[in-house]
Amino acid sequence: MKCFKIEKLSVETNRNVILRDINLHIHNGEITALVGPNGAGKSTFFKALIGDIPYKGKFIYHNSLMPHRKPKIGYVPQKMEIDSSSPISVLDLLSASVTKIPVWVTHTKKVKLSVYKFLSIVKAEHLAEKRLGDLSGGELQRVLLALALNPLPDLLLLDEPFSAVDQTNLEGFYSLVENLVREYDFAAIIVSHDLFLAAKYARTMIFLNHSIQSVGTPEQVFADEKFCQTFPQGIRAEV
């Protein structure tokens, strides 16, 4: 049995309360959608979980098989700034994450096999030799997802990961993440602009606006009065 418990998590910067008393229970093997208006604290919540910013409260990982092991957290940011003139390839980037060796060192066969393994998981092995600066927004997000999966995490955080993906491929990304969560039995929290697709693929939805406004199935959250007041146009609203 594996799960995450977040108890009374709060974040304050310059005497401004960004997050207040966040209490959540996140289960392995399922997608949780995190929704809320702009400036609600969604990215701040993720930064607290990955240790980028200080917070008050508790972040607890329960693993009945390995009770003392620290959780591995994978993180896919909204975007990554890439120098379009850089010669660094996808293979270079992922090799450096595997070996911690500078990218100009020749990649061994073992390292290449490891890189191709994680690229194949996200159906992006054909991008290995491509320069980072030549990737489309959707291709870069697949590469960042592969990077976040190495090593395989206990919790995967995706902060608006599909904002650069065109509508045609959007549902394919959700389906990919859903399959990964089920196959490798980790938990995933996705911040998404598309409430309709978030509702389709997430088992649990969290409505956040500096504090937890509502938690439940997507249907329960959509019926919540506070949600309806924030998104009067319904589930086709932009988050």
N, C-alpha and C positions, 0 to 999 in steps of 0.2 A: 504494500500500500504506500503510494507516494503522493504527497500533496504539499502545497505551500499555504502558510497562514501569515497574514499581514494584520498586525494588531496596533491600533492607535497611531498609525504612521502620520506624521505631520512634517511639513516643510515650511520654514519661514526664512525670508531673505529681506534684509534691510527693514525689519519690523513689519513686513507685509506677509500675511499668511497666504501661501500658495496652495497648500494642501492641509486639511484639518481632519484628524481622527479617522483615517482610512482603515476600515476593517473588512478583510476579504478572505475567502477560502478558494484557492485555485487548485483544480484537480488535473492530474496527468491524463493523457489520452484524449483531451478535448480542447477545442478552441474557445477562448473567451474574447468577446468583442468589447473594446473600451471606447465609448462614445461620449461626446459632450461638445459644447460650443467652443469656438476659438478662445484661447486664453483660460481654459478651464483647469489646466494643470496636468494634462495627459502626458506631455513630454517630460515634465518635471517628475511625475510619478515614475516613469521609466528610468530617468537619471538617478533617482534615489535607489531603485532596486539594483542597478548595476554599480552603485557605489561612487558615482560621479559627483554627487552633492550630499552634504550631511542631512540627516533627518532624525527625528525623534520617533520612538516606537520600536516595534519588533518585526523582523522579517524571518520567519521560521520555516525550515524545510524538514518535512517528516518523510523518512525512508525506512520502512520496517526492516528491510534486508541489510541496509548499511546505515545505522542510525547516527553515526558520527561523521559521515562524509559530507563535506561542503558541496552545495549544489553548483552545477555548471550552468552558466547563463549565456545564451547566445543573443546577440542584439543586432537588428537590422535598422539603421537610421533612416530618416526621411530621405536624405540624399548624401552624396559624397562628392566633394569638390575634386575634379580630376583635371590635371594639366593636359590639355589636348595635344601638346607637343611632346609629352613624355613618351619614351620608348618602352616603358614598362608594360609587359603583357599580363594577361589574366594568369598564365602559368607562373610568372614571376611573383605576382601578388600572393597567390595561394601557397606557393613554395616557401616564401618567406614566413608565412604564418605557421607552416608545418615544421620548418627546421630552425627558424630564427636566424638564418644565414642571409647575408646581403644578396640582393637579387642578381648581382652581376656574377655570382659564382655559378658554375655549371650545375644543372639539376641532375641528381642521380636518378637511376631508373626507379628506385624505391619511392623517392619523393614524387616523381611524375605519376606513378601508379596511384599514390595516395590522393594527389590533386585531381586526377581524372575520376577517381572513385566519388569524391564529393561533388564534382561537377556533374557527373552522371546522375546523382541523386536528384538534382534540380533540373535535369535534362538540358545541360549547358556544356557538355564536353566538347562540342564543336566550337566553343569560344576560347579554348585554351590558348591558342597561339595569337589571338587577336589583341591588339593594343588597347589598353583601357580607354584611351582618348577616342577610339573609334567605336566604342560600344553605344548602342542606343540606350535610352532610359530604362526600357524593360530588360535589356540584356545585362546592364549594370546591376539591376536589382536582383537578378538571378545569381550573379557572381557574389554579391554581398550576402545573399541567403546561403550560398555554399560556404562562404567564409564563416558565417555564424553557426553553421552546423559542424564545424571542425574545431574541437571535438564535439560529438553529439551532446547537445545540452539537456539539462533537466527542465529548463524553462527557456522558451524562445520568445523574445520581445520584438515585435515588429511595429515600428513607429511610422504609420502612414506609408508602408513599404510599396504601395501600388500607385502612388501619386504620379509616377512617371510612366506608368503603363497605359497603353491605349485601351479603349473600352473593349475592343475585340478580344484582347488577351487577358482582360481583367479577371474574368471568371476562371480561366485556366490557372491563374496564380492561386486563387482561393482553393481550388480543387487540389492543387499541388501541396499546399500547406496542410490541408485536411488529411491527405494521404500520408504525409510525413509524420504528422502527429499520431495517427493511428498505428502506422508501421513501427515507429521507434518509441512509442509510448512516452512522449514528453508533453509538458503543458505549453500552450502558446497563448499569448495575449496580443491581439491585433488592434491597433488604432486605425480606423478606417473612415474614409469620406463617404463611402457608399453604404448607407444604412440597409438597403435592400439586400445586398450581397452579404453584409455582415450578419444579418438575420438568417440568411439561408444556410450559412456555414458554421455559425457559432452556436454552441449549446447554451452558453450563458452570456448575458450582456450586462455590462456595468455602465450606468449613466453617471458620469462624473462632472461636477461643476464645483471645484475646490473641495467639496466633500462628496461622499456617496449619496446620490439622490435616489437611486433605485438600482436593485440587483435582482435578476431573475432570468427567465427565458426571454427571448426577444419579444414575444407577444406580451408578456407581463410588463416589460419596460415600456413598450410602445403605448400601452394602455394607461401608464402612470400619468397623473395630472401634471406633474412638474415637467415631464418629457414633452407632453402635448403643448404646454405653454412655451417651451423653448423652441420646439420644432412644429409650429402649427400647420406647416404644409405636409407633415407626415413623413413616412420613411423614405421618400425621394428627396428629402432635404439634404443639403450639404452640411457635414459636421464641421 
